Amino acid sequence: MALLYLIRHATSRMTGDAAERWSLSEQGRREAGILARQDFWRTVEHLFSSPEPKAVQTAEPAARRWGIPLAVSDCLHELRRPRLIPHYEQTVARLFADPETALDGYESAAEAARRIVRCFEELVAAHPERTLAVVSHGLVLTLFLARLEHRWPTVAEWRAVPFTGLAVVETRGWRKIHGWTSAAQIE
């Protein structure tokens, strides 16, 4: 059975209002190390990461430890936003409630969902019957899992995705077979 491991990046160091440039914090580097020691990596044949530094830095320890090819894929980036805004969670709630509308310069939830679904379909099609792992971001991963069930996510679902969270999808039937677990809870 070909699997797709979905991984949220580790804890980042919030410096400035351009989240797409944040790197991992000290805690995040420890989390990435714990994630890299998990046994599920034995079955992973290809590893893909968002281009954002926090995602690449989360993926690199596992790629090195297990000798897994790591490729950066632009389509795995987080929902586009021009900057951090106060009341971020309220904006996310509005995006999920009205997915076709782009708010405050954000990419709409529907656009982001179409992008991430297409991205995963293309990655799987390029590597048929292979087990893949992807390091990406909380919003787009939450959107992806909800769209597998033909619905829009809730804010509670998004908030429940832990840093270095791991969920598993079977790619032949595109069904979630394991919900979010923290790598720190696995060890």
C-alpha positions as CSV (number, residue, x, y, z in Angstrom):
1,M,0.0,0.0,0.0
2,A,1.4,3.4,-1.0
3,L,1.3,5.9,1.7
4,L,1.6,9.7,2.0
5,Y,3.0,10.9,5.3
6,L,1.9,14.5,6.0
7,I,4.1,16.4,8.4
8,R,3.7,19.9,9.8
9,H,7.0,21.7,10.3
10,A,8.5,22.0,13.7
11,T,8.2,25.0,16.0
12,S,9.6,28.2,14.3
13,R,11.3,31.3,15.6
14,M,8.9,34.1,14.9
15,T,11.1,36.9,13.7
16,G,9.5,39.7,11.7
17,D,6.1,39.6,10.0
18,A,7.1,37.5,7.0
19,A,6.3,34.0,8.3
20,E,7.5,32.4,5.0
21,R,11.1,33.4,6.1
22,W,11.0,32.0,9.6
23,S,13.5,29.3,10.6
24,L,13.3,26.8,13.4
25,S,13.7,27.7,17.0
26,E,15.9,25.7,19.3
27,Q,12.8,23.8,20.4
28,G,12.0,23.2,16.7
29,R,15.4,21.8,16.0
30,R,14.9,19.3,18.9
31,E,11.5,18.4,17.5
32,A,13.0,17.8,14.0
33,G,15.6,15.5,15.6
34,I,12.9,13.5,17.4
35,L,10.9,13.3,14.2
36,A,14.0,12.1,12.3
37,R,14.4,9.1,14.7
38,Q,10.9,7.7,14.0
39,D,10.7,4.3,12.4
40,F,8.1,5.2,9.8
41,W,11.0,6.7,7.8
42,R,12.2,3.2,6.9
43,T,9.4,2.9,4.4
44,V,9.7,6.5,2.9
45,E,11.2,6.5,-0.6
46,H,10.9,10.3,-1.4
47,L,10.7,13.3,0.9
48,F,9.3,16.7,-0.3
49,S,9.3,20.0,1.5
50,S,7.8,23.4,1.2
51,P,10.4,26.0,0.3
52,E,9.9,27.8,3.5
53,P,13.1,27.5,5.8
54,K,11.1,26.1,8.7
55,A,9.8,23.2,6.6
56,V,13.2,22.5,4.9
57,Q,14.9,22.5,8.3
58,T,12.3,20.1,9.6
59,A,12.9,17.7,6.7
60,E,16.7,17.8,6.5
61,P,17.5,15.7,9.6
62,A,15.3,12.8,8.4
63,A,16.7,13.0,4.9
64,R,20.2,12.8,6.2
65,R,19.6,10.1,8.8
66,W,17.7,7.7,6.4
67,G,19.4,8.7,3.1
68,I,16.0,9.8,1.6
69,P,16.1,12.1,-1.4
70,L,14.8,15.5,-0.4
71,A,13.2,17.8,-3.0
72,V,11.7,21.2,-2.4
73,S,8.3,21.8,-4.1
74,D,6.9,25.3,-4.3
75,C,3.3,24.1,-4.3
76,L,3.7,22.9,-0.7
77,H,4.0,26.5,0.7
78,E,1.5,27.8,3.3
79,L,-1.6,29.7,2.4
80,R,-0.2,32.9,0.9
81,R,-0.5,35.9,3.2
82,P,1.1,39.3,2.8
83,R,2.1,39.7,6.5
84,L,1.1,38.6,9.9
85,I,-2.0,40.4,11.2
86,P,-3.4,40.8,14.7
87,H,-6.4,38.4,15.2
88,Y,-4.9,35.8,13.0
89,E,-7.2,33.0,14.3
90,Q,-10.2,35.1,13.5
91,T,-9.0,35.6,9.9
92,V,-8.5,31.8,9.6
93,A,-12.0,31.3,10.8
94,R,-13.3,33.7,8.2
95,L,-11.3,32.0,5.4
96,F,-12.7,28.6,6.4
97,A,-16.3,29.9,6.7
98,D,-16.1,31.7,3.3
99,P,-13.5,29.6,1.4
100,E,-14.0,31.4,-2.0
101,T,-13.2,34.8,-0.6
102,A,-9.7,36.2,-0.3
103,L,-9.4,38.3,2.8
104,D,-6.8,41.0,3.7
105,G,-4.6,40.0,0.8
106,Y,-4.6,36.3,1.8
107,E,-4.9,33.5,-0.8
108,S,-8.5,32.2,-0.4
109,A,-9.0,28.8,1.3
110,A,-10.5,27.4,-1.9
111,E,-7.4,28.5,-4.0
112,A,-5.0,27.0,-1.4
113,A,-7.1,23.8,-1.2
114,R,-7.1,23.4,-5.0
115,R,-3.3,24.1,-5.1
116,I,-2.4,21.6,-2.4
117,V,-4.7,18.9,-3.7
118,R,-3.3,19.3,-7.2
119,C,0.3,19.3,-5.7
120,F,-0.2,16.0,-3.8
121,E,-1.9,14.4,-6.9
122,E,1.0,15.4,-9.1
123,L,3.6,14.2,-6.6
124,V,1.9,10.8,-6.2
125,A,1.4,10.5,-10.0
126,A,5.1,11.2,-10.5
127,H,6.0,8.4,-8.0
128,P,3.3,5.8,-8.4
129,E,3.1,3.1,-5.8
130,R,5.8,4.8,-3.7
131,T,5.6,5.9,-0.1
132,L,6.2,9.6,0.2
133,A,6.5,12.1,3.0
134,V,5.8,15.8,2.8
135,V,6.7,18.6,5.2
136,S,4.4,21.5,4.9
137,H,2.2,23.8,7.0
138,G,-0.8,23.6,9.2
139,L,-3.4,25.5,7.2
140,V,-2.8,23.8,3.8
141,L,-2.5,20.3,5.4
142,T,-5.7,20.9,7.3
143,L,-7.4,22.0,4.1
144,F,-6.1,19.0,2.3
145,L,-7.4,16.5,4.8
146,A,-10.8,18.2,4.9
147,R,-11.1,18.2,1.1
148,L,-10.5,14.5,1.1
149,E,-13.8,14.3,2.8
150,H,-15.4,16.9,0.5
151,R,-15.8,19.5,3.2
152,W,-14.1,22.6,4.7
153,P,-12.2,22.4,7.9
154,T,-12.9,24.0,11.2
155,V,-10.6,26.2,13.2
156,A,-10.5,23.6,15.9
157,E,-9.2,21.0,13.4
158,W,-6.4,23.5,12.3
159,R,-5.5,24.3,15.9
160,A,-5.3,20.6,16.7
161,V,-2.4,20.0,14.2
162,P,0.8,19.9,16.4
163,F,4.2,21.0,15.4
164,T,5.9,18.0,13.8
165,G,2.4,16.5,13.6
166,L,2.1,13.4,11.5
167,A,-1.0,12.2,9.6
168,V,-1.1,9.3,7.1
169,V,-3.1,9.1,3.8
170,E,-3.4,6.0,1.6
171,T,-2.9,7.3,-1.9
172,R,-4.7,4.7,-4.0
173,G,-8.1,5.6,-2.6
174,W,-7.1,9.0,-1.1
175,R,-8.3,8.3,2.4
176,K,-6.9,9.3,5.7
177,I,-5.8,6.2,7.7
178,H,-4.3,8.0,10.7
179,G,-5.0,11.4,12.1
180,W,-2.6,13.8,13.6
181,T,0.0,12.5,16.1
182,S,2.9,14.5,17.5
183,A,6.3,13.1,16.8
184,A,7.1,13.9,20.4
185,Q,4.3,11.7,21.5
186,I,5.6,8.8,19.3
187,E,8.9,8.6,21.1
